[in-house]
Amino acid sequence: MKNLNRILATAIAAAGLLGTALPAYAKLTAAEAARLGADLTPMGAEKAGNKDGTIPAWTGGLCAPPAGWTPAKGYVDPFPNDKPKFVITKANAAQYKDKLTPGTLALLAKYDNFKMPVYETRRTACYPDSVYADVKNNAPKLELAGFGITGGRADVPFPIPKSGIEAIYNHQQRYLGAGVLREYNSFPVRPNGDFYKIGAREYRIFNTSLDQPQDNLLLTFQSAFTTPATLEGTVFLVHEPIDQVKQVRSAWIYNAGQRRVRRAPDLAYDNFTDGTEGMRTSDQFDAWNGAPDRYDWKLIGKKEIYIPYNAYKLADKKLKYKDNIIRKNTINSDLMRYELHRVWEVEANLKPGSKHIYGKRVFYLDEDSWTVVYEDAYDTRKQLWRIGVHPMIQFYDVKIPYFRANNWHDLNSGGYYLSGLDNEIKTPWDWNQKGRWADFQPDALRRLGTK
């Protein structure tokens, strides 16, 4: 059972928002909602640039691929002639400390090869017009009552957030297309630089793209390990609800060793996941997911910092994991791109009497996409422990801003966990998937078992 729990946790976070009540926040007024698409972008970001001119105005984002592009090429850099304006290193970090997070300052101080090449800021986030209309139409209708959202659902339920939990819910429910079929590789990198590869194939469908949409369902997905041999053939199935108070997550797993489908236990919070060597918890999958009830959430506000953005160099299909990307202590810094952007800062403090290995967490969300780009995770003594660095790109053919990789650094051990790469995978990610509800049932999972 212990191994079963760890395997399932590799791809899912957990269920159940239980117990503690939260205050209800007022719905947006008509006047507030009218700002969307006016002085604010349709997703709630400030449309204007900053006073210094170092952050430009948002003018619609990158909504189409470069000329001559095909999916087989991978997501090629649309800005190939851009050069770094400067590079932040251990030697000059103090000069830029006002635009850096505690986590990036700690990484710069600890590792000589962790560097931050800073480029021109390009606000590339772009979504389909239907998503913009959905957000604006639903913004005045939705409100948070306890841990549940009432009044319906939207791709971003709280474009003008009034609390920390509203902002983090924007990340959890942000638009990620109709459905995706994708393969990717992950790597636990030990302090001495040794690593191994874990392969996964994921089939994720949002409720609106099912032939039989379900009540209170956000999405459903199947996922299977493709490597290493010890995990290969294990397949799992998840039904993820919208309102996790009303209905907890359902999950099943096909265990290749036992050759049977079993109802999986609910997994959440700080469960460690198989193959991560303890460097990523269940609720850090997708940078953050799952039940927020063990923390008190505070919306600190907005700030301007250098964040990993438009990381197309990291997506280059010519790169090899061993030769070009993975290094001791950190990935190859020359493949990273940092830009000055406005972010929402959200602080989560562990409630008295609640259990989690992280006593405090600070999340930084890109204002244009509501995506968590950094997490500073502190232990229960409030000492900085782990740093999440999550470089983004605009998937321009489908109008989806999403991660090009996810990276978690462990300051204590010196290791890191890198996930979400597909440089050595030939099959393109397909973001236009639709599905049959019948294919996401336990009986279907049994038929998918290959070992």
N, C-alpha and C positions, 0 to 999 in steps of 0.2 A: 504493500500500500504506500509506503514511503516513496519508492521509486515512481509509482504511478502518479502521486501528487506532484513530484518534481517535473515529470515529463509534461503533464498537462499545463503546468504553470508557465512553460516556455513560451507559449503564445497567447495565453489569455490572462487577463486580470480578473478581478473577481467581482463576485456578485454582491448583492445585498447592501443597500444603504439602510442601516438599522438604527432604531432607537432615538437618538438625540434630536430634538426639534430645533428648528432655526426660525428666526423671525421672517415674516413675509415682507417682501419689498414691493413698493408700488410699481404698477405698470408704467411704461413710458406714456407720457402725455402725447397728444396729437402734435404739439409744437416740437417736442423732442424728436418724434419719429420723422417729422418733416425735414429735419436736418440731414437725414440719410440721403445722399446723392446731392446735397447742397454744399454746406461748408464741410460736411463729413463725407467720406466715401460711402458707397452703399453698404459696406461692412462695418462702418462706425469709426474708421480711422480719420485723423485730421487730413483733410485733402491738401492743405497748404504745406509748403516747405517750412523749414525752420528759419529763425531770424538771421542766422549766420550764413544761410545759403548752402550749408553742407548737407542738408537733406532736401531733395527737390520736392516739388509738388507731385502728387499722384495724378497721372493723366490717363489712367485706364489700364496700365500694366502691359505685360507681354502676353498677347492673346493669340498669337499664331507662331508656328515654327519658322525657322529660317528657310529661305528659298532653296528648293531642291532637297529638303529633308525627308527622310523616310524612317519609320520606326526601327528598322534594322541597324541604323547608324547609332542608336542610343541617343541620349539627350546631349547633343553637341553644344558647345559654348556659343551662345549668340553674340558674345562680346569678345571675340578672340584677340582683339587688339588692345584691350584694356591692360594696363600695367599697374603694379602697386604704387600707391602714392607714397607710402612709407611702410616700414615693418616694425611692429612692436616686439621687443625682446626683453629678456631679463634686465639688460643693461639700461633700457630707457623706459621701462614700464611705469615708473613714478611720474613721468611726464604726462602720461595719459590716464592716470588712475581714476579721474573723474568720469571717464567714459568706459570703464572696465568694471566687471562684476568682481566680488570677492573670490569667486571660483577661478576666473581667468587670471587674476593676480596671483593666486596660489599656484596655478600651473606654470605660469611664467617664472615664478621664484624657484620652483622645484626642479624643472627640467630645462636644461640648456637648449634642447632641440624643439621645445614648444615655442613657436613663434606665430605672430598674427599679421600676415600681410594685409594691409588695408587698401581697399580699392574705392573708386568712385561709387557713390550710392545710387542704385538703380531700383526703383520701386516697381518690381515686375509682377507683383501679385495681381492675378486676373481670374475672375470667376465667370461662369455663364450668366447671361442676362436674367435667366429664369431664377437663378439663385438670388441675385440682387432683389428681384421683385418679391420673392418669398420672404426674405429677411425684412424688407420694409413693410410688407403687408401684415406680417405676424408680430412685429415688434410691439405694437400697442396692445396686443392681446395676451401676451405671455407674462407670467410672473412666477417667482419662486416661492413656494410655500413649504417650509421644512426642507426636505431634500428632493421634493418633487416639483416638476414644472407643470403648471396648469395653463389651460387655454389653447393647447395644441402643441405643435412642435415646429421648429424652423432649423435651417442649416446653421444659423448662428442665432440662438434664442435671445441674447442680451447684447445687442450691438453697442448700447451705451450702458455699460455695467455700473451698478451701484454697490457692489460687494465683491469680495474676493472669490466667493464660490460661483457667482454669476460669470465672472471672467473665466474661471477654470472650466465651467460647463460649456463655454463657447469653444474651447479647445476640444473637449470631448465630442461635441456634436457637430463640429465644423464639416463643411461639404467636402467629401472625398470621392465624388463621382457616383455613378449608378452601382457599380460593382467592379471588382478588380480580380484578375487572375495573374499572379506574379510568383516568380521564384527569386530567392535572394540568399546570400551567404552571410554568416556571422562568425566572429572570431574572438574567443577569449585569448588575450595576449598577456602572458605572464611577465613578472618584473624583469626576467632575464631576456625578454624578447621572443621566447618560444610561443608558438600559437598552433591551433588546429582549427579546422573548418567545420561548420555546421550548416547544412543546407536545408531549406524549407520551401515548400510549395503551398501557397495560400489561395483560396477561392472564397472571396468575401462579397456578399450581396446585401445591399441595403433593402429595407422592407418595400420601398416604393418600386423596386425593380423585380420583385417576385411576381409570379403569375397569380398567386393567392396571397395578397398582403394580409398580415396578421395584426390583431389588436395589440397595441403597446409593444411592438417589436421595432427596434432600431436597425438591427442587422443580424445576419446569420453567416457563419463561415465554417469551412472545412480547412484544415491545415495538416500537412504531413511532413515529417522529416525525410529528407533524401540522403543525407549523410550526417554523421558517420555510421558505420555498420551497427553500432550498438543501439542507435535510435531509428535507423532506416525502417520504414514500413509502419511506423506508428502514426495513426491518423486520429484526429479529433474533430469534434463538431460542437459548435456553440450557437445558442439562441440568446441574443443580447437584447434585453428589454430597454425601452426608453425610460420608463419610470421604475427604478430599481427598488423603490419602496413598495409599490403595488405588486411587483412580481420579480423574484430573483432570477438570476441567470441560470439557464439550463445548459448542461454540458455532458458529452459522452466521449469516450475514448475507445479506439480499437487498439488493443495492446498486441503488438506483433509477437511477443514472446508467448502470450497466453492464447492468442488467436481467438479472441472474443471481444465483444463490445460490452462495455460496462458504463453505468451511469457514474460520471465523475463527481467527486465531492466539490463543493464550492471552495474556490481558492481566491485569496485576496491579499491585499496589504503587503506585508514584508516577507512573504514566501520567496525563497530563493528558487531560481529556475535552473533546470538541468542544462549543462553546457556553458553557463555563464561564470562558473567557478565563484559563485556568490557575489558577483559584482553588479547584478541588476535584480531588483525585486519585481514581483508581479505587477505592482502598480506603476512601475517605470516603463513598461512596454508602451510604445508610441509616445514616449516622453512623459506622459501621465495618463492614467486611465483608472476607472474603478470607483470604489466607494470612498467618499471624502469625509465620512462621519467621525473619524478618529481625530480630526484636526479642527482647530479654530482658524478660519480663513479671513485674511485681512487684505483689502485692496490698498496697497501702498500708494499707487499712482503711476504716472508716466515718467519716463526718463529717456535720455538719449545715450545709447551705448553702442559699441562695436559688436555686431553679431555675425554668425556664420550664415552667409546669404549668397545666392547665385553661385553655388559651389559646383559649377559645371565641369571644372577641371577634374574633380574627384569622380565624375561620371564617365570619363573617357574610356571607351571600350578597348583602347590599345593598352591600357594599364594592366599589370599583373599584380596580384595581391602581394606576393612575396617580394618581387623585385622593386615595385614602385610605390606601394601604399603603406604597408605595415612596417613600423619601426619600433624599436624599444622605447617605452614610455609614452609614445604618442604616434599618431599617423604622420605621414610625411607632410610637414607644414607647408611646403611649397605648393601642395595641391589644394590648400584651403584658400578661401576668400572671405574677408570680413568687411562689412560696410557699416556706416553709421545709420542707425534706424531708431525710431521711437518704439519703446516697448511698454507694455503694462507689467508692473511688478506686483506679484501676489505672494504674500507670506502665509505659510501654514505652520501653526504651532500645535504640537501634540497636546491633546486635552488631558487634564489630570485623570489618572485612573485608566487611560487608554494605552494600548500596547502597540509599539512599532519601533523598529530599529532606528528610525530617523526621528529625532526630537523636534527638529525644525527643518522646514524646506522653503526655499525661495524660488519661485518660478518667474521666468521672463518670457512674455508672450509678444510676438511680432504684432504690431498694431494693424497691419494690413491684412493679415490672414488668421489671426488668433491662434497661431501655432506656437507651442512652447519651444523656444530655441536654446534655452539654458535652464538648468536646475542646479542650485547649490543645496546639497543635502548635508545636514549636521547630525551628529550622533546625539544621544540622550543627555550628554553633558554640554551640548550646544557647541561642540567643536566641529569645524568644517571637515567633512569626511570624503564625500563623493561629489563629483561635478559632472553633470550631463551637458554635453556639447552636441547640438543637433543641427548640422548644416542643411539648408533648404535649397531647392531649386523650384522654378516654375515649370511644371510639366505642360509645356505650351500647346501641345496638340489637343489637350483635353481641358485646358483652363483649370488646372488644379495645382495650387502651391502645396508641396509636400516635402518630406525629408529625402535627402540624397543618402544620408547615413544617420545612424544614431551611435553616440559614443559616450561611454561612462568611464570616468577616471576614478580610481581609488587612490587617494593621497597616502593612505597608510601603507598599502602594499606596494605601490608603484606599478600595478598592473592596470589594464583597461579592457573594456569589452566593446567591440566594434560590430555593428549590425546594419543590415539593409543594403549591402553592396551587391551589384550584379555585373561587375566589369567582365567577369569570365563566364557569364551566362549569355547564350546567344538569343534565347527567346525573349522578345520584347514584353514588357508588362502591358496587359490589355485592360484598360480602364472602363470599357463599355460593356461589361458583362451584365447579363440578366440571368435569372435562375428560376427553377421550378421548386416550389415548396417541398414537393415529394422527394427531391434530391437531397434535402437537408434534414432527413429523419434518421433515427438510429439504424433502421434496416438498410438504408442506403449506405451508411457508414460501414456496415459489415461487408457489403459487396465491394467496397473500395480497398479493403485490406489485401495487401499484396504479399504478405509473408506469413 
